Amino acid sequence: MAEGFCCIAIFCIVLCINGAQDRMTRPSSPLAITAVVLGCTLGAVSAPAEETQPIQTGAASWYGPGFHGKRTANGERFNTHVLTAAHKTLPFGTQLRVTNERTGQSVVVRINDRGPYAHGRVIDLSKAAAEAVGILGVGTVTLAKL
């Protein structure tokens, strides 16, 4: 999407420059075009930086009704309706993209608790986060740090 935007932006700026040739000095036209192209190129480079490499894949489950309103490991109250999760080692506040391998659906969660304590699981999701990716019980997910 950024690349399409840049192409349109370059086209519009070139049209404006061509229409304003009588007001611009000869060296300023190529300079303006170079600045736009360089800016769009740098913008296009930053887009893939938002896409992160997976850090972990494994089983995910959700937790909620028995824990709703109780304190999490970071001290806040657990809310099963908020997009949060429990992970054994990631720092509190870490933002993760959780992708359900079966459905392809993903959600961004914030780590605010420790767990899961069930053997073989890599993350416990709040009920809201699990519903967002289509997990009713246990599902296989990929975690990517944002």
C-alpha positions as CSV (number, residue, x, y, z in Angstrom):
1,M,0.0,0.0,0.0
2,A,2.8,2.4,0.8
3,E,4.4,1.7,-2.6
4,G,1.1,2.6,-4.4
5,F,0.8,5.8,-2.3
6,C,4.3,6.8,-3.2
7,C,3.8,6.3,-6.9
8,I,0.6,8.4,-6.8
9,A,2.4,11.1,-4.7
10,I,5.3,11.2,-7.1
11,F,3.0,11.5,-10.1
12,C,1.1,14.4,-8.4
13,I,4.2,16.2,-7.4
14,V,5.7,15.8,-10.9
15,L,2.5,17.3,-12.4
16,C,2.7,20.2,-9.9
17,I,6.4,20.8,-10.7
18,N,5.7,20.7,-14.4
19,G,2.8,23.2,-14.0
20,A,5.1,25.4,-11.9
21,Q,8.1,25.4,-14.1
22,D,8.0,29.1,-14.8
23,R,8.3,29.7,-11.0
24,M,11.1,27.2,-10.2
25,T,14.7,27.5,-11.0
26,R,16.1,24.9,-13.3
27,P,18.0,22.9,-10.5
28,S,15.1,22.9,-8.1
29,S,12.9,20.5,-10.3
30,P,15.2,17.6,-10.2
31,L,16.0,18.3,-6.6
32,A,12.4,18.2,-5.7
33,I,11.8,14.9,-7.6
34,T,14.9,13.4,-6.0
35,A,13.6,14.3,-2.5
36,V,10.2,12.8,-3.2
37,V,11.7,9.6,-4.6
38,L,14.1,9.2,-1.7
39,G,11.4,9.9,0.8
40,C,9.1,7.3,-0.7
41,T,12.0,4.8,-0.9
42,L,12.7,5.3,2.8
43,G,9.0,5.0,3.6
44,A,8.8,1.8,1.6
45,V,11.8,0.3,3.4
46,S,10.2,1.0,6.8
47,A,7.0,-0.9,5.9
48,P,8.5,-4.4,6.1
49,A,10.2,-3.5,9.4
50,E,6.6,-3.6,10.9
51,E,6.4,-7.2,9.8
52,T,8.3,-9.1,12.4
53,Q,9.8,-12.6,12.3
54,P,7.9,-15.2,14.3
55,I,9.5,-15.8,17.7
56,Q,7.6,-18.9,18.8
57,T,5.0,-21.4,17.6
58,G,3.0,-23.7,19.8
59,A,-0.2,-24.4,21.6
60,A,-2.4,-21.6,22.9
61,S,-5.3,-21.7,25.2
62,W,-7.5,-19.1,26.9
63,Y,-8.2,-18.3,30.5
64,G,-10.8,-16.1,32.0
65,P,-13.9,-16.7,34.1
66,G,-12.1,-17.9,37.3
67,F,-9.5,-15.2,37.0
68,H,-11.6,-12.2,35.9
69,G,-11.0,-9.4,38.4
70,K,-8.0,-11.0,40.1
71,R,-4.5,-9.5,40.1
72,T,-2.2,-10.5,37.3
73,A,1.5,-11.0,37.8
74,N,2.2,-7.4,36.8
75,G,-0.3,-6.1,39.4
76,E,-3.2,-5.0,37.3
77,R,-6.6,-6.6,37.5
78,F,-7.3,-9.3,34.8
79,N,-10.1,-8.5,32.4
80,T,-11.2,-11.3,30.2
81,H,-12.7,-8.8,27.8
82,V,-9.3,-7.0,27.0
83,L,-6.7,-8.2,24.5
84,T,-4.1,-9.5,26.9
85,A,-2.1,-12.7,27.4
86,A,0.2,-14.6,29.8
87,H,3.7,-15.7,28.7
88,K,6.4,-17.4,30.7
89,T,9.3,-15.2,29.9
90,L,8.5,-12.1,27.7
91,P,8.6,-8.8,29.6
92,F,5.3,-7.2,30.8
93,G,4.0,-4.8,28.2
94,T,5.4,-6.7,25.2
95,Q,3.1,-6.4,22.2
96,L,2.7,-9.7,20.3
97,R,0.8,-10.5,17.1
98,V,-0.8,-13.9,17.7
99,T,-1.8,-15.8,14.6
100,N,-4.0,-18.8,14.6
101,E,-2.3,-21.3,12.2
102,R,-5.6,-23.0,11.3
103,T,-7.7,-19.9,10.5
104,G,-5.0,-17.3,9.6
105,Q,-6.7,-14.8,11.9
106,S,-4.5,-12.7,14.1
107,V,-4.7,-10.3,17.0
108,V,-2.3,-8.0,18.9
109,V,-2.1,-8.7,22.6
110,R,-0.2,-7.2,25.5
111,I,1.6,-9.4,28.0
112,N,0.4,-8.7,31.5
113,D,0.6,-12.0,33.3
114,R,2.8,-15.1,33.7
115,G,1.9,-18.6,32.4
116,P,0.7,-20.8,30.9
117,Y,1.1,-23.4,33.5
118,A,-0.5,-26.2,31.4
119,H,2.3,-28.5,29.9
120,G,3.2,-27.8,26.3
121,R,1.5,-24.4,25.9
122,V,3.3,-21.3,24.8
123,I,0.7,-18.6,25.7
124,D,-2.6,-18.1,27.5
125,L,-4.9,-15.6,25.9
126,S,-7.7,-13.6,27.4
127,K,-11.1,-14.8,26.3
128,A,-11.5,-11.8,24.0
129,A,-8.1,-12.5,22.3
130,A,-8.9,-16.2,21.9
131,E,-12.3,-15.3,20.3
132,A,-10.6,-12.8,18.0
133,V,-8.4,-15.6,16.4
134,G,-11.0,-18.3,16.6
135,I,-9.7,-20.4,19.4
136,L,-12.4,-22.1,21.4
137,G,-10.2,-24.4,23.5
138,V,-6.6,-25.0,22.4
139,G,-5.1,-24.0,19.1
140,T,-1.8,-23.7,17.4
141,V,-0.5,-20.2,17.1
142,T,2.6,-18.3,15.9
143,L,3.8,-15.4,18.1
144,A,5.5,-12.4,16.5
145,K,7.0,-9.5,18.6
146,L,6.0,-6.0,17.5
